[in-house]
């Protein structure tokens, strides 16, 4: 859509800023599409289809001769508001929203690979991403190689030969392994690979992969972007070439569309995302430091700690340590379960990036689909927990963790 339709005000007498505004301002105002009623909040367009003034306008719309919405599986005014706003925050040329994070993840690769292509990916990743790369795409004749996140020599070896795509999850779920995005992107581009970064654990508030050399950024927008446990959504951001020449021809015909209602919820969520993620990361930093002092805890994996093995890389590519902590108990799975069951504020849930603090046991929930051998390779032992830190007052969270550990 043209600038005359999509902007900050949509009133002919109001001028838009002639300076580069801060992403937090974009989070509140970019992509605004007011109706003729001039509402302050964003409009919600729940319709499936659109009408045309005459037959020729329909033809011109389908041949891209004019800007006109066609069908909500292709694009929708409310969904477009979310896409434009998130693209402005990310600093991307374009964005495509999807119905879930996994729809975005699958589409990011499926739109560019074909039989005979090769994918290189970080070995530590969410279990469903692992299934897509190691089980589903190989049925299409796509090969893969998994590389330990921070093993530079292994990345150099893996990317010494041709690859179609590189998929990186950093920080990884659940043990916060870190991949040097700039280092891997430089290697990948030398062999013609498209670099896709799953940035869900960091959010666009704390990490900007495109600025670090990545080609595509992927989100489960269910996490920090909504971050309030309400809707499922995903998003892919990148260049005009990738979005319009690769991704949209795939999504247009396969239909992983985001609903207009969920998009409307996300548009409003973006207004507070920076505030929420910043406070959640502050809480997580304090909790991670606290957990390191407890004898019941064998290890704490949090990007904000100086004890993290990749702390120097983290300082280069993240603004803060994020909202999620990997915890390994000194005891058994039974001890970890007893601790979880003793919590009075923190909920047991497999979601993360939420305003409510949540804890889960990855081996038996989020990563249960993976074999014991793959779990072991990822460091996911029976005594590992993943804590997603929310917006509750830090004093209450520390008290809750303390009483549960003491019990």
Order of alpha helices (4+ residues) and beta strands (2+ residues): alpha-alpha-alpha-beta-alpha-beta-alpha-beta-alpha-beta-alpha-beta-alpha-beta-beta-alpha-alpha-beta-alpha-beta-alpha-beta-beta-alpha-beta-alpha
